[in-house]
Amino acid sequence: MPKVGIIYNDVKPLACQVAHHWQEKLTSLGYDIHLTTGMGGLLGYSSHERPICHTPIESLAPPHFDTDMDFAVVLGGDGTVLSAFRQLAPVGVPLLTVNTGHMGFLTEAYLNQLPQAMEQVLAGDYEIEERAMLSVQLFHQEELMWEALCLNEMVLHREPLTSMCHFEVEVGKHATVDIAADGIIISTPTGSTAYSLSAGGPVITPGVPVMQLMPICPHSLASRGLVFPDTERVTIRSANPDPLVMVVDGNAGCYVLPKDWICTCRSPYTARFIRLQPPEFFKVLREKLGWGLPHIAKPSSVELP
């Protein structure tokens, strides 16, 4: 019996309604259906009283969501998609992402397109696009204290964000560099259209095998963004006497104490997107962010007599 999963945002009544509707429909067609919410991919925030909330990367997959699952449907916005990939990337389940939120930059279909999309996927008429993910680990001396998988970015900053920090950053085996900024972002190509873009970084097309380091409001004209091969590890140490906060994909975080250090690298796991047609990244940029839209009239090609 083919096995299919549904991950939905249980905060949104419409997503809950659609999830249970498709559970009944697919069950009647002979599929083994398993439901879960996106909450399982939210790693939580640490606090001063409990500075570590360590959940191993491989421990987030919900029960019955495993390598035997053909695919899963995600019902929600970009936050639900990010959470779903943290849950299922380690077991390699491809996801059909359906927008019931707002921006939906990471989603493949809108809710009104779901019947046609499901028909196409059940017929096997789709492609799988793999996106790089980051593994983020926090160490105290040599002991692993916290880790997370992310599709967009890792952000390190002080609380509150309005004060400058000093970072010592080592990319691969290159010499350590000092960066003075409000914070620092390490992003994937997918994350280049998220926080990194707002911080002034470039857009990177998903197939390019690179990562990006982006200072947030750097206190130097020489501290600019850096694009580097995704085969390089990045080590970050704080040169501040106070704790910092690390946030992954905007929804999970932990405190970083002065003697702690962070290691980020490309994860062996990838985000596997189900595509109903060949991926067209520039079309998504144009539709969601307005990239490449003409803002002035083009010169006329008609010659005057």
Backbone as CSV, one residue per row, in Angstrom:
resi,resn,N_x,N_y,N_z,CA_x,CA_y,CA_z,C_x,C_y,C_z
1,MET,0.852,-1.194,0.000,0.000,0.000,0.000,0.893,1.251,0.000
2,PRO,0.746,2.140,-0.970,1.576,3.353,-1.008,1.343,4.214,0.234
3,LYS,2.418,4.802,0.745,2.329,5.597,1.969,2.587,7.072,1.645
4,VAL,1.690,7.928,2.111,1.764,9.364,1.859,1.599,10.100,3.183
5,GLY,2.351,11.194,3.369,2.235,12.002,4.577,1.625,13.357,4.291
6,ILE,1.048,13.950,5.305,0.521,15.314,5.224,1.023,16.072,6.444
7,ILE,1.719,17.175,6.205,2.188,18.065,7.275,1.450,19.389,7.119
8,TYR,0.835,19.864,8.188,0.012,21.060,8.057,0.219,21.999,9.236
9,ASN,-0.122,23.251,9.003,-0.044,24.278,10.035,-1.342,24.255,10.836
10,ASP,-1.281,23.690,12.042,-2.509,23.517,12.817,-2.992,24.810,13.453
11,VAL,-2.263,25.910,13.270,-2.731,27.207,13.752,-3.758,27.797,12.792
12,LYS,-3.728,27.337,11.540,-4.623,27.869,10.515,-5.772,26.894,10.271
13,PRO,-7.016,27.315,10.580,-8.166,26.418,10.416,-8.310,25.869,8.999
14,LEU,-8.004,26.684,7.994,-8.150,26.219,6.613,-7.191,25.071,6.324
15,ALA,-5.946,25.183,6.794,-4.970,24.111,6.582,-5.412,22.827,7.273
16,CYS,-5.974,22.941,8.473,-6.479,21.763,9.198,-7.615,21.103,8.419
17,GLN,-8.533,21.918,7.916,-9.676,21.394,7.169,-9.226,20.668,5.906
18,VAL,-8.299,21.272,5.170,-7.817,20.667,3.932,-7.048,19.379,4.218
19,ALA,-6.261,19.371,5.293,-5.485,18.184,5.641,-6.392,16.984,5.909
20,HIS,-7.442,17.188,6.676,-8.329,16.072,7.006,-9.180,15.658,5.805
21,HIS,-9.499,16.628,4.953,-10.228,16.287,3.731,-9.416,15.347,2.857
22,TRP,-8.127,15.683,2.673,-7.292,14.855,1.808,-6.894,13.551,2.487
23,GLN,-6.885,13.526,3.811,-6.671,12.258,4.504,-7.796,11.279,4.166
24,GLU,-9.015,11.754,4.233,-10.162,10.889,3.921,-10.168,10.489,2.447
25,LYS,-9.888,11.443,1.573,-9.945,11.174,0.143,-8.887,10.155,-0.284
26,LEU,-7.653,10.352,0.182,-6.579,9.450,-0.214,-6.733,8.076,0.428
27,THR,-7.266,8.035,1.637,-7.528,6.743,2.279,-8.548,5.952,1.478
28,SER,-9.570,6.634,0.970,-10.594,5.950,0.165,-10.038,5.431,-1.156
29,LEU,-8.903,6.014,-1.589,-8.264,5.562,-2.830,-7.226,4.467,-2.587
30,GLY,-7.092,4.056,-1.313,-6.201,2.946,-1.013,-4.806,3.338,-0.560
31,TYR,-4.602,4.600,-0.169,-3.293,5.046,0.310,-3.234,4.975,1.833
32,ASP,-2.045,4.698,2.338,-1.789,4.694,3.774,-1.360,6.109,4.154
33,ILE,-2.237,6.850,4.840,-2.040,8.278,5.082,-1.656,8.526,6.538
34,HIS,-0.640,9.383,6.724,-0.206,9.771,8.062,-0.156,11.286,8.147
35,LEU,-0.742,11.821,9.221,-0.791,13.271,9.427,0.114,13.675,10.584
36,THR,0.688,14.852,10.452,1.413,15.471,11.559,1.406,16.976,11.338
37,THR,1.743,17.722,12.366,1.784,19.178,12.239,3.224,19.638,12.060
38,GLY,3.363,20.887,11.626,4.690,21.451,11.467,5.368,21.769,12.781
39,MET,4.658,21.638,13.899,5.232,21.971,15.196,6.428,21.093,15.541
40,GLY,6.459,19.879,14.999,7.554,18.969,15.314,8.898,19.443,14.805
41,GLY,8.899,20.356,13.839,10.153,20.876,13.313,10.598,22.155,13.974
42,LEU,9.796,22.655,14.922,10.174,23.875,15.640,11.046,23.475,16.821
43,LEU,12.283,23.932,16.805,13.246,23.460,17.796,13.153,24.202,19.113
44,GLY,12.428,25.286,19.151,12.247,26.003,20.401,13.375,26.975,20.699
45,TYR,13.126,27.848,21.633,14.115,28.839,22.051,14.649,28.478,23.437
46,SER,15.938,28.635,23.585,16.512,28.454,24.912,16.297,29.724,25.727
47,SER,16.588,29.646,26.983,16.473,30.805,27.868,17.703,30.856,28.765
48,HIS,17.840,31.936,29.520,18.980,32.027,30.437,18.910,30.920,31.491
49,GLU,17.686,30.557,31.879,17.531,29.503,32.876,17.806,28.126,32.266
50,ARG,17.512,27.980,30.986,17.753,26.708,30.300,18.460,27.026,28.978
51,PRO,19.777,27.227,29.021,20.484,27.747,27.842,20.578,26.759,26.689
52,ILE,20.328,25.484,26.924,20.469,24.492,25.865,19.153,23.760,25.647
53,CYS,18.692,23.717,24.400,17.531,22.908,24.003,18.002,22.005,22.868
54,HIS,18.667,20.940,23.195,19.338,20.147,22.169,18.441,19.019,21.673
55,THR,18.071,19.096,20.403,17.355,18.011,19.735,18.194,17.563,18.555
56,PRO,18.688,16.320,18.546,19.511,15.859,17.423,18.783,15.987,16.089
57,ILE,19.527,16.314,15.050,18.952,16.532,13.728,18.136,15.332,13.269
58,GLU,18.642,14.128,13.500,17.979,12.921,12.997,16.775,12.495,13.846
59,SER,16.480,13.220,14.913,15.411,12.799,15.830,14.095,13.528,15.610
60,LEU,13.994,14.345,14.571,12.797,15.164,14.379,11.738,14.516,13.497
61,ALA,12.078,13.438,12.797,11.092,12.803,11.916,9.931,12.257,12.739
62,PRO,8.679,12.573,12.374,7.526,12.074,13.118,7.377,10.560,12.939
63,PRO,6.633,9.893,13.807,6.379,8.462,13.647,5.742,8.159,12.291
64,HIS,6.196,7.080,11.672,5.695,6.589,10.374,6.179,7.413,9.179
65,PHE,6.864,8.531,9.408,7.436,9.302,8.308,8.875,8.811,8.125
66,ASP,9.049,7.910,7.173,10.341,7.261,7.022,10.652,7.044,5.550
67,THR,11.691,6.274,5.273,12.145,6.065,3.893,11.133,5.294,3.055
68,ASP,10.134,4.665,3.678,9.103,3.948,2.928,8.010,4.877,2.399
69,MET,8.032,6.134,2.824,6.991,7.083,2.408,7.294,7.592,1.000
70,ASP,6.286,7.539,0.121,6.464,7.968,-1.264,6.693,9.473,-1.360
71,PHE,5.853,10.242,-0.685,5.993,11.696,-0.657,5.110,12.233,0.459
72,ALA,5.247,13.529,0.743,4.390,14.190,1.719,3.922,15.521,1.154
73,VAL,2.745,15.934,1.592,2.172,17.221,1.200,2.305,18.173,2.383
74,VAL,2.767,19.384,2.122,2.894,20.405,3.160,1.851,21.480,2.914
75,LEU,1.023,21.747,3.928,-0.028,22.759,3.833,0.289,23.887,4.810
76,GLY,0.704,25.029,4.280,1.054,26.154,5.137,1.807,27.201,4.356
77,GLY,2.522,28.047,5.083,3.356,29.053,4.456,4.810,28.631,4.463
78,ASP,5.693,29.590,4.246,7.119,29.280,4.185,7.649,28.723,5.506
79,GLY,7.122,29.205,6.633,7.564,28.696,7.921,7.250,27.218,8.091
80,THR,6.084,26.791,7.635,5.713,25.380,7.709,6.588,24.544,6.793
81,VAL,6.923,25.093,5.624,7.813,24.383,4.694,9.191,24.179,5.323
82,LEU,9.742,25.225,5.931,11.048,25.124,6.574,11.018,24.082,7.688
83,SER,9.953,24.107,8.483,9.811,23.138,9.564,9.707,21.715,9.024
84,ALA,8.937,21.544,7.946,8.747,20.209,7.375,10.049,19.622,6.862
85,PHE,10.883,20.444,6.246,12.158,19.923,5.743,13.107,19.574,6.885
86,ARG,13.048,20.299,7.993,13.864,19.897,9.136,13.440,18.526,9.646
87,GLN,12.147,18.232,9.534,11.651,16.941,9.986,11.986,15.805,9.017
88,LEU,11.880,16.066,7.708,11.898,14.967,6.750,13.126,14.887,5.860
89,ALA,13.962,15.934,5.815,15.164,15.845,4.979,16.057,14.667,5.366
90,PRO,16.242,14.352,6.665,17.104,13.219,7.008,16.603,11.865,6.513
91,VAL,15.303,11.741,6.241,14.792,10.466,5.719,14.509,10.536,4.219
92,GLY,14.779,11.685,3.598,14.733,11.794,2.140,13.357,11.836,1.515
93,VAL,12.327,12.187,2.271,10.970,12.224,1.719,10.785,13.500,0.888
94,PRO,10.380,13.385,-0.382,10.108,14.593,-1.183,8.801,15.249,-0.766
95,LEU,8.739,16.579,-0.873,7.580,17.323,-0.398,6.917,18.107,-1.517
96,LEU,5.588,17.994,-1.574,4.767,18.862,-2.407,4.302,19.996,-1.519
97,THR,4.789,21.207,-1.768,4.525,22.343,-0.889,3.372,23.177,-1.437
98,VAL,2.334,23.353,-0.606,1.111,24.035,-1.028,0.889,25.253,-0.132
99,ASN,0.710,26.407,-0.736,0.625,27.670,-0.008,-0.762,27.916,0.565
100,THR,-0.852,27.954,1.900,-2.061,28.443,2.560,-1.719,29.677,3.399
101,GLY,-0.511,30.232,3.159,-0.051,31.382,3.937,-0.089,32.659,3.130
102,HIS,1.000,33.442,3.217,1.045,34.765,2.584,2.017,34.770,1.402
103,MET,3.311,34.948,1.674,4.292,35.046,0.601,4.398,33.751,-0.198
104,GLY,4.602,32.650,0.497,4.691,31.354,-0.189,5.837,31.277,-1.169
105,PHE,6.986,31.864,-0.824,8.118,31.864,-1.749,8.616,30.450,-2.010
106,LEU,8.506,29.575,-1.023,9.026,28.214,-1.142,7.975,27.205,-1.586
107,THR,6.764,27.654,-1.838,5.696,26.709,-2.176,5.576,26.519,-3.687
108,GLU,5.094,25.343,-4.048,4.991,24.967,-5.461,3.619,25.270,-6.043
109,ALA,2.566,25.194,-5.217,1.204,25.364,-5.726,0.364,26.152,-4.727
110,TYR,-0.676,26.781,-5.252,-1.654,27.435,-4.395,-2.751,26.434,-4.028
111,LEU,-3.511,26.783,-3.004,-4.512,25.846,-2.487,-5.547,25.479,-3.547
112,ASN,-5.945,26.446,-4.381,-6.953,26.145,-5.403,-6.419,25.246,-6.516
113,GLN,-5.095,25.052,-6.546,-4.480,24.164,-7.538,-4.220,22.763,-6.985
114,LEU,-4.562,22.541,-5.725,-4.208,21.272,-5.078,-4.836,20.047,-5.746
115,PRO,-6.114,20.050,-6.151,-6.656,18.851,-6.799,-5.873,18.447,-8.045
116,GLN,-5.553,19.407,-8.911,-4.793,19.084,-10.116,-3.364,18.662,-9.770
117,ALA,-2.783,19.327,-8.759,-1.424,18.977,-8.352,-1.358,17.556,-7.799
118,MET,-2.330,17.176,-6.976,-2.346,15.827,-6.413,-2.534,14.786,-7.506
119,GLU,-3.399,15.088,-8.462,-3.608,14.161,-9.577,-2.310,13.936,-10.349
120,GLN,-1.567,15.006,-10.545,-0.313,14.918,-11.283,0.739,14.129,-10.496
121,VAL,0.828,14.387,-9.195,1.819,13.699,-8.368,1.486,12.215,-8.232
122,LEU,0.218,11.897,-8.008,-0.177,10.495,-7.861,0.072,9.708,-9.145
123,ALA,0.071,10.416,-10.284,0.362,9.769,-11.562,1.868,9.669,-11.815
124,GLY,2.673,10.231,-10.901,4.128,10.195,-11.060,4.658,11.199,-12.057
125,ASP,3.850,12.193,-12.408,4.238,13.178,-13.410,4.836,14.408,-12.722
126,TYR,6.052,14.277,-12.240,6.703,15.398,-11.564,8.215,15.194,-11.560
127,GLU,8.936,16.267,-11.210,10.378,16.212,-11.043,10.717,16.480,-9.580
128,ILE,11.911,16.113,-9.181,12.393,16.429,-7.835,13.595,17.359,-7.951
129,GLU,13.489,18.507,-7.299,14.595,19.457,-7.239,15.217,19.391,-5.848
130,GLU,16.515,19.189,-5.777,17.202,19.104,-4.496,17.875,20.433,-4.169
131,ARG,17.643,20.912,-2.967,18.236,22.159,-2.490,19.190,21.869,-1.332
132,ALA,20.327,22.564,-1.311,21.310,22.391,-0.247,20.776,22.903,1.085
133,MET,21.187,22.223,2.176,20.837,22.640,3.528,22.114,22.804,4.354
134,LEU,21.989,23.535,5.448,23.106,23.775,6.354,22.957,22.954,7.625
135,SER,24.064,22.417,8.088,24.136,21.829,9.425,24.793,22.855,10.331
136,VAL,24.124,23.188,11.434,24.619,24.199,12.365,24.835,23.536,13.721
137,GLN,26.029,23.676,14.265,26.357,23.053,15.542,27.015,24.059,16.475
138,LEU,26.630,23.990,17.747,27.214,24.834,18.792,28.048,23.959,19.723
139,PHE,29.288,24.363,19.960,30.187,23.612,20.821,30.607,24.460,22.016
140,HIS,30.725,23.800,23.154,31.375,24.394,24.313,32.657,23.610,24.519
141,GLN,33.788,24.275,24.250,35.075,23.579,24.133,34.928,22.527,23.028
142,GLU,34.989,21.241,23.329,34.835,20.229,22.287,33.523,19.462,22.397
143,GLU,32.652,19.881,23.291,31.391,19.168,23.522,30.272,19.785,22.687
144,LEU,29.559,18.935,21.927,28.420,19.399,21.139,27.255,19.705,22.068
145,MET,26.792,20.954,22.037,25.733,21.393,22.941,24.375,21.554,22.252
146,TRP,24.391,21.850,20.941,23.126,22.161,20.235,23.369,21.998,18.755
147,GLU,22.369,21.552,18.015,22.518,21.442,16.564,21.168,21.598,15.896
148,ALA,21.205,21.982,14.633,19.974,22.165,13.873,20.280,22.064,12.388
149,LEU,19.248,21.715,11.647,19.304,21.654,10.192,18.518,22.838,9.666
150,CYS,19.065,23.544,8.668,18.314,24.696,8.162,18.404,24.779,6.645
151,LEU,17.345,25.307,6.061,17.267,25.489,4.614,17.595,26.912,4.211
152,ASN,17.310,27.871,5.064,17.562,29.276,4.730,18.878,29.789,5.303
153,GLU,18.902,30.035,6.613,20.082,30.676,7.178,20.213,30.481,8.677
154,MET,21.448,30.730,9.127,21.755,30.842,10.549,22.124,32.294,10.812
155,VAL,21.590,32.858,11.886,21.867,34.246,12.247,22.400,34.288,13.673
156,LEU,23.485,35.023,13.865,24.074,35.195,15.188,24.085,36.681,15.513
157,HIS,23.521,37.052,16.680,23.455,38.467,17.035,23.347,38.610,18.550
158,ARG,23.425,39.841,18.988,23.285,40.143,20.406,21.841,40.507,20.703
159,GLU,21.409,40.301,21.943,20.110,40.798,22.384,20.308,42.075,23.199
160,PRO,19.690,43.183,22.844,18.914,43.403,21.625,19.813,43.539,20.398
161,LEU,19.184,43.535,19.229,19.934,43.525,17.972,20.628,44.849,17.682
162,THR,20.292,45.882,18.432,20.765,47.228,18.082,22.164,47.548,18.592
163,SER,22.901,46.581,19.089,24.260,46.861,19.556,25.274,46.049,18.760
164,MET,26.449,46.628,18.560,27.455,46.017,17.706,28.152,44.851,18.406
165,CYS,28.517,43.843,17.612,29.229,42.669,18.109,30.553,42.539,17.360
166,HIS,31.449,41.760,17.935,32.715,41.445,17.287,32.795,39.933,17.084
167,PHE,33.056,39.526,15.843,33.110,38.111,15.496,34.473,37.757,14.925
168,GLU,34.938,36.564,15.251,36.132,36.006,14.628,35.663,34.853,13.745
169,VAL,35.874,34.991,12.433,35.301,34.056,11.465,36.412,33.384,10.673
170,GLU,36.317,32.072,10.580,37.287,31.299,9.808,36.536,30.486,8.761
171,VAL,36.813,30.726,7.489,36.196,29.998,6.383,37.203,28.976,5.867
172,GLY,36.871,27.683,6.007,37.796,26.642,5.598,39.110,26.758,6.354
173,LYS,40.208,26.684,5.629,41.537,26.803,6.231,42.149,28.178,6.009
174,HIS,41.296,29.126,5.597,41.791,30.474,5.374,42.013,31.183,6.706
175,ALA,42.760,32.260,6.665,43.075,33.018,7.871,41.803,33.566,8.512
176,THR,41.792,33.619,9.828,40.661,34.161,10.571,40.511,35.657,10.280
177,VAL,39.275,36.088,10.093,38.999,37.506,9.860,38.140,38.036,11.007
178,ASP,38.268,39.326,11.277,37.477,39.988,12.316,36.375,40.802,11.651
179,ILE,35.152,40.648,12.172,34.009,41.389,11.640,33.307,42.082,12.802
180,ALA,33.104,43.390,12.667,32.340,44.168,13.638,31.014,44.549,12.989
181,ALA,29.907,44.047,13.554,28.588,44.255,12.947,27.516,43.987,13.984
182,ASP,26.274,44.308,13.633,25.156,43.991,14.529,24.914,42.488,14.613
183,GLY,25.317,41.785,13.587,25.140,40.341,13.568,25.769,39.776,12.319
184,ILE,25.640,38.467,12.147,26.222,37.812,10.990,25.276,36.716,10.513
185,ILE,25.182,36.557,9.190,24.285,35.584,8.574,25.115,34.613,7.741
186,ILE,24.853,33.322,7.896,25.381,32.313,6.991,24.178,31.702,6.295
187,SER,24.119,31.817,4.963,22.920,31.370,4.260,23.253,30.425,3.115
188,THR,22.269,29.642,2.744,22.314,28.790,1.564,21.863,29.612,0.358
189,PRO,22.002,29.078,-0.868,21.410,29.779,-2.012,19.907,30.000,-1.845
190,THR,19.201,29.025,-1.278,17.768,29.220,-1.024,17.551,30.385,-0.067
191,GLY,18.395,30.492,0.962,18.271,31.576,1.932,18.742,32.918,1.429
192,SER,19.347,32.958,0.240,19.803,34.247,-0.292,18.642,35.178,-0.619
193,THR,17.421,34.642,-0.724,16.255,35.489,-0.967,15.492,35.779,0.322
194,ALA,16.070,35.429,1.470,15.411,35.652,2.749,16.101,36.795,3.505
195,TYR,16.560,36.550,4.732,17.154,37.608,5.559,18.385,38.202,4.888
196,SER,19.180,37.359,4.240,20.398,37.845,3.581,20.087,38.894,2.524
197,LEU,19.007,38.699,1.781,18.604,39.680,0.771,18.254,41.011,1.423
198,SER,17.530,40.958,2.540,17.163,42.184,3.248,18.392,42.905,3.798
199,ALA,19.459,42.133,4.094,20.692,42.725,4.620,21.607,43.236,3.513
200,GLY,21.164,43.137,2.252,21.941,43.672,1.143,22.724,42.653,0.356
201,GLY,22.505,41.368,0.617,23.236,40.328,-0.097,22.666,40.056,-1.472
202,PRO,23.431,39.371,-2.323,22.959,39.062,-3.680,22.022,37.863,-3.693
203,VAL,21.238,37.761,-4.745,20.428,36.563,-4.977,21.318,35.514,-5.641
204,ILE,21.274,34.287,-5.124,22.060,33.182,-5.673,21.098,32.129,-6.183
205,THR,21.251,31.719,-7.428,20.357,30.700,-7.970,20.610,29.371,-7.269
206,PRO,19.571,28.562,-7.063,19.667,27.378,-6.202,20.720,26.351,-6.611
207,GLY,21.033,26.220,-7.875,21.952,25.174,-8.300,23.425,25.491,-8.117
208,VAL,23.759,26.706,-7.674,25.162,27.090,-7.525,25.702,26.517,-6.213
209,PRO,26.808,25.767,-6.227,27.307,25.099,-5.015,28.114,26.030,-4.111
210,VAL,27.431,27.023,-3.536,28.098,28.008,-2.682,27.251,28.260,-1.443
211,MET,27.877,28.902,-0.467,27.194,29.463,0.687,27.553,30.944,0.750
212,GLN,26.871,31.671,1.616,27.082,33.114,1.690,27.228,33.566,3.142
213,LEU,28.201,34.427,3.379,28.380,35.067,4.685,28.008,36.530,4.522
214,MET,27.092,37.018,5.357,26.605,38.393,5.222,26.606,39.096,6.572
215,PRO,27.452,40.116,6.773,27.372,40.901,8.011,26.088,41.726,8.027
216,ILE,25.520,41.904,9.203,24.328,42.738,9.361,24.785,44.112,9.852
217,CYS,24.561,45.139,9.053,24.955,46.513,9.396,26.400,46.565,9.883
218,PRO,27.372,46.196,9.043,28.769,46.190,9.480,29.276,47.597,9.766
219,HIS,30.178,47.681,10.749,30.736,48.980,11.137,32.054,49.222,10.402
220,SER,32.052,48.946,9.097,33.254,49.139,8.289,32.864,49.083,6.823
221,LEU,33.446,49.948,6.024,33.203,49.903,4.583,33.867,48.692,3.949
222,ALA,34.783,48.061,4.673,35.497,46.904,4.132,34.793,45.588,4.421
223,SER,33.806,45.580,5.303,33.100,44.337,5.648,31.899,44.165,4.726
224,ARG,32.086,43.419,3.687,31.027,43.169,2.715,30.666,41.680,2.738
225,GLY,29.616,41.329,2.009,29.213,39.942,1.921,30.260,39.101,1.203
226,LEU,30.281,37.813,1.528,31.250,36.887,0.943,30.531,35.646,0.461
227,VAL,30.774,35.253,-0.786,30.251,34.004,-1.340,31.420,33.034,-1.465
228,PHE,31.260,31.834,-0.954,32.372,30.883,-0.912,31.861,29.477,-1.222
229,PRO,32.747,28.540,-1.596,32.303,27.186,-1.948,31.616,26.489,-0.776
230,ASP,30.578,25.715,-1.077,29.859,25.043,0.013,30.603,23.827,0.557
231,THR,31.798,23.584,0.057,32.645,22.536,0.630,33.424,23.047,1.844
232,GLU,33.384,24.350,2.096,34.141,24.949,3.197,33.305,24.992,4.478
233,ARG,33.935,24.627,5.566,33.306,24.802,6.876,33.531,26.245,7.349
234,VAL,32.595,26.743,8.124,32.735,28.072,8.698,32.711,27.942,10.220
235,THR,33.710,28.503,10.859,33.786,28.522,12.317,33.663,29.962,12.791
236,ILE,32.764,30.183,13.734,32.517,31.534,14.241,32.699,31.540,15.753
237,ARG,33.502,32.477,16.227,33.680,32.693,17.656,33.330,34.134,17.993
238,SER,32.749,34.308,19.148,32.401,35.653,19.596,33.557,36.257,20.374
239,ALA,33.808,37.533,20.128,34.819,38.270,20.888,34.145,39.248,21.834
240,ASN,32.935,38.894,22.300,32.172,39.753,23.194,32.111,39.137,24.589
241,PRO,32.046,39.956,25.616,31.961,39.410,26.981,30.566,38.927,27.353
242,ASP,29.560,39.290,26.554,28.179,38.935,26.867,27.686,37.819,25.946
243,PRO,26.653,37.066,26.375,26.100,36.010,25.519,25.477,36.579,24.252
244,LEU,25.523,35.794,23.192,24.833,36.115,21.949,23.685,35.139,21.761
245,VAL,22.864,35.410,20.753,21.739,34.536,20.428,21.905,34.040,18.992
246,MET,21.747,32.744,18.790,21.781,32.165,17.451,20.371,31.712,17.076
247,VAL,19.929,32.094,15.879,18.597,31.745,15.394,18.744,31.025,14.058
248,VAL,18.037,29.922,13.900,18.090,29.120,12.680,16.737,29.190,11.975
249,ASP,16.738,29.616,10.710,15.512,29.705,9.910,14.418,30.509,10.600
250,GLY,14.804,31.422,11.471,13.841,32.341,12.061,12.957,31.779,13.135
251,ASN,13.145,30.498,13.538,12.204,29.974,14.537,12.829,29.146,15.636
252,ALA,14.128,28.986,15.650,14.747,28.193,16.702,16.038,28.856,17.116
253,GLY,16.333,28.843,18.393,17.528,29.527,18.795,18.130,29.011,20.076
254,CYS,19.361,29.440,20.330,20.031,29.094,21.577,20.998,30.203,21.936
255,TYR,21.361,30.266,23.198,22.348,31.237,23.643,23.748,30.734,23.329
256,VAL,24.605,31.667,22.950,26.000,31.374,22.654,26.846,32.133,23.667
257,LEU,27.484,31.395,24.558,28.272,32.004,25.620,29.656,32.401,25.099
258,PRO,30.356,33.274,25.801,31.632,33.811,25.285,32.655,32.754,24.882
259,LYS,32.701,31.596,25.552,33.692,30.583,25.210,33.167,29.525,24.233
260,ASP,31.932,29.697,23.781,31.354,28.749,22.814,31.834,29.081,21.405
261,TRP,31.677,28.110,20.505,31.965,28.376,19.094,30.976,27.619,18.221
262,ILE,30.771,28.143,17.024,29.758,27.624,16.102,30.437,27.084,14.860
263,CYS,29.966,25.954,14.400,30.461,25.368,13.157,29.279,25.170,12.210
264,THR,29.388,25.696,11.006,28.362,25.473,9.988,29.005,24.859,8.759
265,CYS,28.275,23.969,8.105,28.763,23.340,6.873,27.564,22.829,6.090
266,ARG,27.801,22.514,4.843,26.730,21.940,4.044,26.346,20.584,4.614
267,SER,25.061,20.370,4.779,24.574,19.113,5.343,24.590,18.014,4.282
268,PRO,24.770,16.757,4.708,24.621,15.650,3.758,23.176,15.455,3.325
269,TYR,22.234,16.053,4.063,20.814,15.955,3.720,20.410,17.117,2.821
270,THR,19.503,16.862,1.905,19.003,17.909,1.016,17.496,18.047,1.152
271,ALA,17.001,19.236,0.831,15.567,19.466,0.756,15.091,19.033,-0.626
272,ARG,14.178,18.075,-0.681,13.725,17.509,-1.950,12.329,18.054,-2.272
273,PHE,12.289,19.030,-3.183,11.041,19.671,-3.591,10.419,18.912,-4.762
274,ILE,9.144,18.638,-4.688,8.408,18.119,-5.842,8.039,19.293,-6.744
275,ARG,8.435,19.207,-8.003,8.138,20.250,-8.985,7.182,19.699,-10.030
276,LEU,6.100,20.415,-10.238,5.081,19.981,-11.191,5.450,20.336,-12.620
277,GLN,6.426,21.197,-12.765,6.985,21.546,-14.064,8.444,21.905,-13.847
278,PRO,9.254,21.940,-14.888,10.674,22.249,-14.683,10.857,23.541,-13.891
279,PRO,11.750,23.535,-12.880,11.932,24.726,-12.038,12.329,25.945,-12.860
280,GLU,11.689,27.090,-12.559,11.988,28.344,-13.242,12.188,29.420,-12.164
281,PHE,13.434,29.509,-11.673,13.721,30.365,-10.534,13.465,31.836,-10.834
282,PHE,13.811,32.296,-12.033,13.617,33.710,-12.356,12.129,34.078,-12.388
283,LYS,11.287,33.128,-12.768,9.845,33.384,-12.762,9.351,33.598,-11.334
284,VAL,9.849,32.787,-10.401,9.469,32.943,-8.993,9.953,34.290,-8.463
285,LEU,11.197,34.670,-8.818,11.710,35.976,-8.392,10.838,37.114,-8.907
286,ARG,10.404,36.983,-10.144,9.592,38.035,-10.748,8.219,38.107,-10.074
287,GLU,7.592,36.937,-9.856,6.231,36.921,-9.313,6.193,37.296,-7.831
288,LYS,7.186,36.825,-7.063,7.145,37.029,-5.611,7.848,38.306,-5.163
289,LEU,8.946,38.677,-5.840,9.754,39.812,-5.402,9.817,40.946,-6.413
290,GLY,9.215,40.764,-7.598,9.204,41.824,-8.595,10.518,41.999,-9.323
291,TRP,11.413,40.994,-9.241,12.728,41.116,-9.884,12.591,41.101,-11.404
292,GLY,13.238,42.054,-12.080,13.248,42.083,-13.538,12.026,42.688,-14.183
293,LEU,11.089,43.199,-13.381,9.927,43.852,-13.984,10.334,45.213,-14.537
294,PRO,9.891,45.559,-15.727,10.264,46.865,-16.296,9.639,48.003,-15.508
295,HIS,10.436,49.013,-15.183,9.919,50.158,-14.444,9.913,51.432,-15.287
296,ILE,10.504,51.360,-16.480,10.417,52.474,-17.418,10.098,51.905,-18.796
297,ALA,9.566,52.741,-19.655,9.224,52.276,-21.001,10.488,51.972,-21.790
298,LYS,10.444,50.905,-22.557,11.579,50.557,-23.411,11.644,51.530,-24.597
299,PRO,12.849,51.779,-25.108,12.955,52.623,-26.307,12.196,51.995,-27.467
300,SER,11.544,52.835,-28.226,10.789,52.320,-29.373,11.729,51.858,-30.477
301,SER,11.383,50.737,-31.078,12.210,50.213,-32.190,11.695,50.690,-33.543
302,VAL,10.628,51.509,-33.513,10.038,52.007,-34.763,10.845,53.234,-35.231
303,GLU,11.322,53.180,-36.434,12.102,54.300,-36.971,11.136,55.391,-37.485
304,LEU,11.455,56.598,-37.126,10.652,57.725,-37.601,11.018,58.054,-39.063
305,PRO,10.070,58.491,-39.844,10.364,58.845,-41.234,11.252,60.084,-41.309
